[in-house]
Amino acid sequence: MSLAEVVIAATVITVFLTALVGLYNLQLKVIFGSARQIKAGFLGEEGQEGVKYLRNLSLSANIVPLTTGATYRLVWQEGKWAVTSSGAYIDGLYDRTIVFDSVERDAQSNIVSSGSTVDPNIRKVTVTTSWLERSATSTRVLTTYLVNLFDN
C-alpha cells in the first residue's frame, strides 16, 4: 500500500466520521426542539384548564372583572389557580400569557368580530406560550371560548 492510498483512506474515514458526528448533533437538536414544543403545548392546555377551573368556580367573580385585552398570567397559589398581571417564567424558559376578550353577537346570536351587542356570559380566551430557542422566540397559541355554563 502506497503513501497516497493511506492518505486517501484516512481522508475518506475522517470525512465519514465528521459527517456522522454532524448528523448526531442535528438529531439531538431536533429531539430537544420537539420536546420544547410538546411541553409548550401542554403548558398551553394547562392554562386553558386553569381558566376553566376559575370559570367553574365563578365566571362573574373570577373572569368578568378582568380587563379585556390585558395580558395576564396564571399562577398556582395556596392550592388553587389564580390570575395575576405579573409572573415568573415556567421552568426558567416558558412564558405563558392569557388574554381575555369580550365576545359580540349579532341579532341571530352569531359571534361577530365587532359592531354588535357584547355577550356578558362568554369570553374569548387566548393562551400564548413562548420560549427562546436558538436566539429566536417560538410561540404556541391556543384560543377558546368560556361560557357561563353554571350561571355563576
LUMVEX-882540 format. One record per residue (C-alpha): residue number from 0; residue in three letters; x, z, y. Coordinates in steps of 0.001 Angstrom, whole numbers, padded with zeros to 6 digits, always signed. Layout:
! LUMVEX-882540
NUM	ALA	X	Z	Y
...
! end
This chain:
! LUMVEX-882540
0	MET	+000000	+000000	+000000
1	SER	+001445	-001049	+003323
2	LEU	+001515	+000953	+006548
3	ALA	-001074	-001389	+008108
4	GLU	-003532	-000741	+005271
5	VAL	-003092	+003030	+005628
6	VAL	-003724	+002835	+009402
7	ILE	-006840	+000691	+008898
8	ALA	-008189	+003039	+006187
9	ALA	-007561	+006085	+008393
10	THR	-009320	+004377	+011326
11	VAL	-012365	+003491	+009209
12	ILE	-012590	+007055	+007874
13	THR	-012228	+008509	+011394
14	VAL	-014959	+006235	+012818
15	PHE	-017257	+007114	+009910
16	LEU	-016720	+010870	+010333
17	THR	-017202	+010644	+014121
18	ALA	-020491	+008774	+013637
19	LEU	-021608	+011344	+011062
20	VAL	-020913	+014253	+013455
21	GLY	-022739	+012431	+016274
22	LEU	-025756	+011855	+014039
23	TYR	-025783	+015537	+013089
24	ASN	-025700	+016580	+016769
25	LEU	-028575	+014220	+017573
26	GLN	-030579	+015643	+014674
27	LEU	-030074	+019196	+015985
28	LYS	-031221	+018189	+019488
29	VAL	-034382	+016619	+018080
30	ILE	-035148	+019635	+015889
31	PHE	-034675	+022165	+018696
32	GLY	-036589	+019960	+021160
33	SER	-039507	+019699	+018748
34	ALA	-039536	+023457	+018231
35	ARG	-039774	+023994	+022007
36	GLN	-042658	+021535	+022277
37	ILE	-044510	+023193	+019417
38	LYS	-044039	+026646	+020934
39	ALA	-045230	+025365	+024324
40	GLY	-048364	+024031	+022637
41	PHE	-049011	+027389	+021005
42	LEU	-048454	+029221	+024308
43	GLY	-050962	+026905	+025984
44	GLU	-053529	+027579	+023268
45	GLU	-052837	+031305	+023559
46	GLY	-053505	+031008	+027294
47	GLN	-056855	+029366	+026637
48	GLU	-057773	+032054	+024110
49	GLY	-056779	+034795	+026569
50	VAL	-059023	+033292	+029241
51	LYS	-061879	+033029	+026718
52	TYR	-061349	+036712	+025911
53	LEU	-061758	+037553	+029618
54	ARG	-064850	+035327	+029781
55	ASN	-066348	+037124	+026784
56	LEU	-065862	+040491	+028469
57	SER	-067454	+039311	+031713
58	LEU	-067255	+035924	+033377
59	SER	-068722	+037305	+036602
60	ALA	-066192	+040166	+036799
61	ASN	-063041	+038524	+035404
62	ILE	-063213	+034814	+036250
63	VAL	-065687	+034132	+039089
64	PRO	-063905	+036334	+041693
65	LEU	-060632	+034402	+041254
66	THR	-059807	+031846	+043946
67	THR	-060439	+028313	+042699
68	GLY	-057397	+026080	+042838
69	ALA	-054967	+029022	+042981
70	THR	-052243	+029458	+040383
71	TYR	-052453	+032495	+038100
72	ARG	-050610	+033784	+035088
73	LEU	-051918	+035563	+032009
74	VAL	-050218	+038817	+031045
75	TRP	-050742	+041362	+028282
76	GLN	-051291	+044784	+029885
77	GLU	-052326	+048007	+028213
78	GLY	-053574	+046274	+025079
79	LYS	-055636	+043534	+026758
80	TRP	-055260	+040284	+028667
81	ALA	-055193	+040310	+032466
82	VAL	-054849	+037620	+035123
83	THR	-052189	+038056	+037793
84	SER	-050733	+035938	+040575
85	SER	-047167	+036767	+039522
86	GLY	-045440	+036936	+036203
87	ALA	-042216	+036540	+034297
88	TYR	-041039	+033753	+032064
89	ILE	-042138	+033998	+028450
90	ASP	-039085	+034446	+026200
91	GLY	-036966	+033698	+029269
92	LEU	-037814	+029980	+029012
93	TYR	-041520	+029160	+029340
94	ASP	-043692	+029402	+032460
95	ARG	-047430	+029425	+031701
96	THR	-049763	+028969	+034661
97	ILE	-053544	+028916	+034809
98	VAL	-055727	+027260	+037447
99	PHE	-059490	+027812	+037674
100	ASP	-061608	+025152	+039380
101	SER	-065276	+025100	+040228
102	VAL	-067476	+022559	+038475
103	GLU	-070112	+020443	+040190
104	ARG	-073204	+018902	+038624
105	ASP	-075443	+016091	+039803
106	ALA	-079260	+016018	+039660
107	GLN	-079160	+015080	+035941
108	SER	-076849	+018059	+035169
109	ASN	-073855	+015790	+034538
110	ILE	-070451	+017111	+035537
111	VAL	-069139	+015174	+038540
112	SER	-065870	+015405	+040479
113	SER	-067395	+016120	+043895
114	GLY	-070365	+015772	+046205
115	SER	-072944	+017740	+044240
116	THR	-074015	+021312	+043527
117	VAL	-071463	+023850	+042277
118	ASP	-072483	+025352	+038932
119	PRO	-071766	+029111	+039153
120	ASN	-071883	+029514	+035350
121	ILE	-068971	+027243	+034490
122	ARG	-065279	+026947	+035417
123	LYS	-062729	+024277	+034601
124	VAL	-059537	+025905	+033291
125	THR	-056162	+024160	+033271
126	VAL	-053341	+025883	+031373
127	THR	-049890	+024440	+032066
128	THR	-046835	+025460	+030065
129	SER	-043488	+024245	+031389
130	TRP	-039883	+024770	+030354
131	LEU	-036442	+023454	+031257
132	GLU	-034975	+021081	+028707
133	ARG	-031733	+019158	+029248
134	SER	-031816	+019552	+033064
135	ALA	-035424	+018345	+033298
136	THR	-038740	+020173	+033289
137	SER	-041025	+019431	+030347
138	THR	-044724	+020233	+030622
139	ARG	-047747	+020665	+028350
140	VAL	-051193	+020708	+029987
141	LEU	-054431	+021845	+028306
142	THR	-057785	+021631	+030065
143	THR	-061090	+023151	+029012
144	TYR	-064357	+024450	+030457
145	LEU	-065540	+028049	+030360
146	VAL	-069306	+028512	+030217
147	ASN	-071102	+031787	+030813
148	LEU	-072341	+031996	+027212
149	PHE	-073248	+035664	+027352
150	ASP	-074853	+035777	+030829
151	ASN	-072357	+038395	+031930
! end
